[in-house]
Amino acid sequence: MSMYVDCIIKNATMYQWPTEQPQIVDVAIKNDVIVAVGDCRQFEAQQNYDATGLVLAPGFIDVHTHDDLEVFRSPHMLSKISQGVTTVIAGNCGISAAPYHQASSPVDPINLLGTKEQLIYPELADYKRAFALSAPSVNLAMLVGHTSLRAQVVADLSQPANADEIAQMKALLSKAMEQGALGLSSGLAYHNAKGSSIDEVNALAEIIEPFGGIYTTHLRTEFHGILDAMDEAFATAQYAAVPLVISHIKCAGKENWGRAPEVLSHLEKQREHQNIGCDCYPYAASSSTLDLNQVTPETDIFITWSESHPEMAQQNLQEVAAKWGVPLIDAAKKLQPAGAVYHCMLEDDVKQFLSYEHSMIGSDGLPCDPHPHPRLWGTFPRVLGHYSKTEQTLPLALAIHKMTALPAKQFKLEKRGQIKVGNFADLVLFDPTTVCDQATYSQPHLPAIGIERVWVNGKLSYVGDADLTSVVDYGRAGRFLNRTSKNN
C-alpha cells in the first residue's frame, strides 16, 4: 500500500562533503519534514518534481546578515529566497534590533538597520511576537549586538563602560539569552564600540556560556593590525569558554593585500586549542557606513547614500570631492551621515578565504541601503557559479557544505543543514550549469539565475524564472529559530 506525502523530488543530484562525487536520490516531504531520502517508490505525492540534471541542496544558511528589520519591511524576502537562502542569522557586527529601544535616533552603525520608529523591541520576546505576525519567507535566528546594548546604557560611547553600565548590559543580554538568542556579536571597529575595553567585552561574553551561546565579532581592525585583533577575539572567547566566529574575514587596505595565507595560518594554529570559525563573502569590496578612518586615495569609495547631501549619492567620493573642490576627507565629512562601498581587497585574498575549508558564507548585505552592495542579492549563486564553476576556486560539494551543514553545526541550528530523514524540509533546487549571480555594483537588485525552486519548512516558497511578483502565490513559512540548549 502506498504512503501519501506532500511532495516528491525525483532524480536529484545531491552532494555531501567531504565526498566530491554526487548521489542521485529521491526526496519525499510530508508537512515540514523530510520523510525519505533515496528510494521513494513506496510513496505517492500530490506534487512530483523531476529534478534530473539539477542539484538538490539543503536550504542555504546566510550566517552574516543585517535582516533584523527587513523580515518585517519585506516579508517575502526576495533578496534572500531568490538565492536559495532559507535561514538568516541577524544581529551581526554588534548591532541587533532586539533587545533595543531608545527615544533618540539610532547611533552609527545601528542606523544601518532602520529608523527609530522601526526599532521598537526592548526584549527579544517582543521581536519574536512581531516575527510570528509578519510570517516571513525565511527562518531567522538572532545574535545580541554589543553596540545595541551599549547604546541603551553607556553614557559616553567613546569610553569603556563602567561597572554599573556593564551590569545593566549583562542583565539585558541574559534575558535575551533566556528568550532564545544565539549569542553575542560585537563590532569593535566601529566608533561607538571602539572605546569598549577587553574587560567589558569579556564580561558580556561570559554571560552567554551557561546558555551554550556563541560569540561572533567584527574585529577591532581588519587592516594592518588584524593579527592583534584576532588575538583579542581569541582571548575573549577563551576567557568565556565559548565558540568564536570571526565575521567577514578579510585583508582590508592595500598595505594588507596578500596576507590571506598569514591570516589563515594564524587562525588555523589557534583552532588547535579553540572552537573557531569564520565567514566571508565572495566580493573584493566591503560596504558599511562612511568611515572617515577608511578614507584614503588608495581605496575607491562609492557613496551609496547621504543624508546631508542625497544628490551626491551613487558617485565615487573622488568625484564628489572634485565637484566641491575639497580634499577627500573634507568631502567625506560633509556627506555624513552616509553609506559607502569600499573597493579595498585583493581578489586572490578573497579566493583564499573562500576556499578555506572552515569558512562559512555570509552575505553581509544591507537591505536598508537604497543602492546596496550586490552581495545582498548575489552572494550564494556567485559562490556556486562564478567561483565554483567558472573559477574553480572550490569544489561544488565544499561550496554547498559552507552554506549548509557547516553553519548549522557551528550555530547549533537543530535538524537543518543536511538532507536527511527527520530534518526540516528546507531545500533548494538549482541548475549547476546556469546558476550565477546577476547583481552588479551598478545594478545591485538583479535576482540570480539558475535557482529553480526553494522550500522552507516543507512549503514551496520560490520558483525561479517566474515574474518575481508571483512569489506572493507561494508559502511564507519561516520560523524564528531559538538557540538549541547547551546540552544538545
Secondary structure as GFF3:
##gff-version 3
##sequence-region A 1 488
A	DSSP	beta_strand	3	16	.	.	.	ID=ss1
A	DSSP	beta_strand	19	30	.	.	.	ID=ss2
A	DSSP	beta_strand	33	38	.	.	.	ID=ss3
A	DSSP	beta_strand	43	50	.	.	.	ID=ss4
A	DSSP	beta_strand	55	58	.	.	.	ID=ss5
A	DSSP	beta_strand	60	62	.	.	.	ID=ss6
A	DSSP	alpha_helix	70	73	.	.	.	ID=ss7
A	DSSP	alpha_helix	78	81	.	.	.	ID=ss8
A	DSSP	beta_strand	85	90	.	.	.	ID=ss9
A	DSSP	three_ten_helix	92	94	.	.	.	ID=ss10
A	DSSP	beta_strand	100	101	.	.	.	ID=ss11
A	DSSP	three_ten_helix	110	112	.	.	.	ID=ss12
A	DSSP	beta_strand	120	121	.	.	.	ID=ss13
A	DSSP	alpha_helix	124	134	.	.	.	ID=ss14
A	DSSP	beta_strand	139	145	.	.	.	ID=ss15
A	DSSP	alpha_helix	146	153	.	.	.	ID=ss16
A	DSSP	alpha_helix	163	178	.	.	.	ID=ss17
A	DSSP	beta_strand	183	187	.	.	.	ID=ss18
A	DSSP	alpha_helix	191	194	.	.	.	ID=ss19
A	DSSP	alpha_helix	198	208	.	.	.	ID=ss20
A	DSSP	three_ten_helix	209	211	.	.	.	ID=ss21
A	DSSP	beta_strand	214	218	.	.	.	ID=ss22
A	DSSP	alpha_helix	226	240	.	.	.	ID=ss23
A	DSSP	beta_strand	244	246	.	.	.	ID=ss24
A	DSSP	three_ten_helix	254	256	.	.	.	ID=ss25
A	DSSP	alpha_helix	260	271	.	.	.	ID=ss26
A	DSSP	beta_strand	276	280	.	.	.	ID=ss27
A	DSSP	beta_strand	286	289	.	.	.	ID=ss28
A	DSSP	three_ten_helix	292	294	.	.	.	ID=ss29
A	DSSP	beta_strand	300	306	.	.	.	ID=ss30
A	DSSP	three_ten_helix	310	312	.	.	.	ID=ss31
A	DSSP	beta_strand	315	316	.	.	.	ID=ss32
A	DSSP	alpha_helix	317	324	.	.	.	ID=ss33
A	DSSP	alpha_helix	328	335	.	.	.	ID=ss34
A	DSSP	beta_strand	338	343	.	.	.	ID=ss35
A	DSSP	alpha_helix	347	355	.	.	.	ID=ss36
A	DSSP	beta_strand	359	361	.	.	.	ID=ss37
A	DSSP	alpha_helix	375	382	.	.	.	ID=ss38
A	DSSP	pi_helix	383	390	.	.	.	ID=ss39
A	DSSP	alpha_helix	396	403	.	.	.	ID=ss40
A	DSSP	alpha_helix	405	410	.	.	.	ID=ss41
A	DSSP	beta_strand	427	430	.	.	.	ID=ss42
A	DSSP	beta_strand	451	456	.	.	.	ID=ss43
A	DSSP	beta_strand	459	463	.	.	.	ID=ss44
A	DSSP	three_ten_helix	468	473	.	.	.	ID=ss45
###
